[in-house]
Amino acid sequence: MTMIKNIARNLLMVAALLLCGCSGDNNDVMAQNLTQKMNITIDGVTQQVTLVDNAAARALVARLKESPVTVTLNTSGGFEIWGALGFSLPTDNEQMTAQPGDVILYNGSNVCLFYGSNSWSYTRLGHIDGLSQSELRSFLHAGESNIKVMLWLPAATTAMLGDVNQDGEVSIADVNAIIDILLNGANKV
């Protein structure tokens, strides 16, 4: 029976790795863009941001699970509001042209919310959902300074699909836990 379970475990692991885009030497799940949500509140108005799946966004989500973050942002260059987060996040900078609605990490510790566009080397965090460029300008108080912005997680995003061990990411450990559940029954979790 043990041999059958080992064979089943190996087959399930291969299937899970193929489905997840994982490799045996990489514990990260293949990047799945635009899955996690974050809220931005300015002057009592809240808009949702869809975050990309990268190290910076995952670190931001982990920080926001502890508590909301309030930052003071200022207009710069006529295309963004930006300011210091008060902590650093991992960077994966790439040359890009940020578009209206983009939420960007700059220099590892500054958040930029775009209502225009600009080309620079940034780390993408996400995109504000569902606003036109003029709505973005209004929401972000384009042209103003000392804008208080709160970043926080909606309750529905505090748990990630597939994060069986609830460590904030889906990894090989979660795949192993799922395989154990399949082979040994649901009472093992």
C-alpha positions as CSV (number, residue, x, y, z in Angstrom):
1,M,0.0,0.0,0.0
2,T,2.9,2.4,0.8
3,M,4.3,1.8,-2.7
4,I,1.0,2.7,-4.3
5,K,0.7,5.9,-2.2
6,N,4.3,6.9,-3.2
7,I,3.5,6.4,-6.9
8,A,0.3,8.3,-6.5
9,R,2.1,11.1,-4.6
10,N,4.7,11.4,-7.4
11,L,2.1,11.5,-10.1
12,L,0.1,14.1,-8.2
13,M,3.2,16.1,-7.7
14,V,4.1,16.1,-11.4
15,A,0.5,17.0,-12.3
16,A,0.5,19.8,-9.7
17,L,3.8,21.2,-10.9
18,L,2.6,21.2,-14.4
19,L,-0.6,22.9,-13.5
20,C,1.0,25.5,-11.2
21,G,3.9,26.3,-13.5
22,C,6.3,25.2,-10.7
23,S,9.6,23.5,-11.1
24,G,11.2,21.2,-8.6
25,D,13.9,23.8,-7.8
26,N,11.6,26.8,-7.6
27,N,9.1,27.2,-4.7
28,D,7.3,30.1,-6.4
29,V,4.2,29.6,-8.4
30,M,4.4,30.9,-12.0
31,A,3.5,34.6,-12.0
32,Q,-0.3,35.0,-12.2
33,N,-0.9,38.6,-13.0
34,L,-3.8,40.5,-11.6
35,T,-5.2,38.3,-8.9
36,Q,-4.8,40.0,-5.5
37,K,-6.9,43.1,-4.6
38,M,-6.0,46.1,-2.5
39,N,-8.0,49.2,-1.6
40,I,-6.9,52.9,-1.8
41,T,-9.0,55.4,0.1
42,I,-8.6,59.2,-0.4
43,D,-11.0,61.6,1.4
44,G,-13.4,58.8,2.2
45,V,-13.6,57.5,-1.4
46,T,-12.3,54.0,-2.0
47,Q,-11.1,52.5,-5.2
48,Q,-10.0,48.9,-5.7
49,V,-6.5,48.1,-7.1
50,T,-5.8,44.7,-8.8
51,L,-2.2,43.8,-7.8
52,V,0.2,41.9,-10.0
53,D,1.9,38.8,-8.6
54,N,5.5,39.8,-7.9
55,A,7.7,39.9,-4.8
56,A,7.0,43.6,-4.2
57,A,3.2,43.2,-4.3
58,R,3.3,40.0,-2.2
59,A,5.5,41.9,0.4
60,L,3.0,44.8,0.3
61,V,0.1,42.5,0.9
62,A,2.0,40.8,3.8
63,R,2.5,44.3,5.3
64,L,-1.1,45.3,4.8
65,K,-2.3,42.1,6.5
66,E,-0.7,43.6,9.7
67,S,-2.4,46.9,9.4
68,P,-3.5,49.5,6.8
69,V,-0.8,52.0,5.7
70,T,-1.4,55.7,5.5
71,V,1.0,57.8,3.3
72,T,1.1,61.4,2.3
73,L,1.5,61.9,-1.5
74,N,2.3,64.9,-3.6
75,T,1.8,65.7,-7.3
76,S,4.9,65.5,-9.4
77,G,5.5,66.2,-13.1
78,G,1.8,66.5,-13.9
79,F,1.3,62.7,-14.3
80,E,1.4,61.1,-10.8
81,I,1.1,61.5,-7.1
82,W,3.9,59.9,-5.1
83,G,5.5,59.6,-1.7
84,A,7.4,57.5,0.8
85,L,5.8,54.3,2.1
86,G,7.8,54.4,5.3
87,F,9.3,51.0,4.6
88,S,11.0,49.2,1.7
89,L,9.7,46.5,-0.6
90,P,11.7,44.2,-2.9
91,T,12.3,45.7,-6.4
92,D,12.2,44.1,-9.8
93,N,12.6,47.3,-11.9
94,E,12.1,47.3,-15.6
95,Q,11.9,50.1,-18.1
96,M,8.2,50.8,-18.8
97,T,5.8,53.4,-19.6
98,A,3.4,53.8,-16.7
99,Q,-0.2,54.5,-17.7
100,P,-3.2,56.2,-16.0
101,G,-4.3,54.0,-13.1
102,D,-1.0,52.3,-12.6
103,V,0.3,51.8,-9.1
104,I,4.1,51.7,-9.1
105,L,7.0,51.2,-6.7
106,Y,9.8,53.6,-7.2
107,N,13.3,53.2,-5.6
108,G,12.0,50.4,-3.4
109,S,10.2,52.6,-0.9
110,N,8.0,55.1,-2.8
111,V,4.5,54.5,-4.1
112,C,3.4,56.3,-7.3
113,L,-0.2,56.5,-8.4
114,F,-0.5,57.6,-12.0
115,Y,-3.2,59.8,-13.6
116,G,-1.0,60.4,-16.7
117,S,1.9,58.4,-18.2
118,N,5.7,58.4,-17.8
119,S,8.5,56.2,-18.9
120,W,11.1,55.1,-16.3
121,S,12.5,52.1,-14.6
122,Y,9.8,51.0,-12.1
123,T,8.5,47.9,-10.3
124,R,4.8,47.5,-11.1
125,L,2.5,46.8,-8.2
126,G,-0.9,46.9,-9.8
127,H,-3.7,49.0,-11.5
128,I,-6.6,51.0,-10.1
129,D,-9.7,49.4,-11.5
130,G,-12.5,50.9,-13.6
131,L,-11.7,54.7,-13.7
132,S,-11.3,56.9,-16.7
133,Q,-8.4,59.2,-16.9
134,S,-10.5,62.2,-15.8
135,E,-12.0,60.2,-12.9
136,L,-8.5,59.2,-11.9
137,R,-7.4,62.8,-11.9
138,S,-10.3,63.7,-9.6
139,F,-9.8,60.7,-7.3
140,L,-6.1,61.2,-7.0
141,H,-6.4,65.0,-6.5
142,A,-4.1,65.8,-9.4
143,G,-2.1,69.0,-8.9
144,E,-2.5,69.0,-5.1
145,S,0.0,68.3,-2.4
146,N,-0.2,66.6,1.0
147,I,-2.8,64.0,-0.1
148,K,-3.5,61.5,2.7
149,V,-3.9,58.0,1.1
150,M,-4.7,54.8,3.0
151,L,-3.7,51.5,1.5
152,W,-5.6,48.5,2.9
153,L,-6.8,45.0,2.1
154,P,-10.5,44.1,1.6
155,A,-11.5,41.2,3.8
156,A,-12.0,38.9,0.9
157,T,-8.3,39.1,-0.1
158,T,-6.8,38.2,3.2
159,A,-7.0,34.5,2.2
160,M,-5.4,33.4,-1.1
161,L,-6.8,30.5,-3.1
162,G,-4.5,27.5,-2.8
163,D,-2.7,28.9,0.2
164,V,-3.4,25.8,2.4
165,N,-0.8,26.7,5.1
166,Q,-1.9,30.3,5.1
167,D,1.6,31.8,4.8
168,G,0.6,34.4,2.2
169,E,1.8,32.6,-0.9
170,V,1.0,29.5,-2.9
171,S,4.1,27.3,-2.9
172,I,5.3,23.7,-3.1
173,A,4.5,23.3,0.6
174,D,0.8,24.0,-0.3
175,V,1.0,21.5,-3.2
176,N,2.4,18.9,-0.8
177,A,-0.4,19.7,1.8
178,I,-3.1,19.3,-1.0
179,I,-1.5,15.9,-2.0
180,D,-1.6,14.8,1.6
181,I,-5.2,15.7,1.8
182,L,-6.0,13.8,-1.4
183,L,-4.0,10.7,-0.2
184,N,-4.8,10.7,3.5
185,G,-8.2,12.4,3.8
186,A,-9.3,15.8,4.7
187,N,-8.9,15.4,8.4
188,K,-5.1,15.9,8.2
189,V,-5.3,19.7,7.7
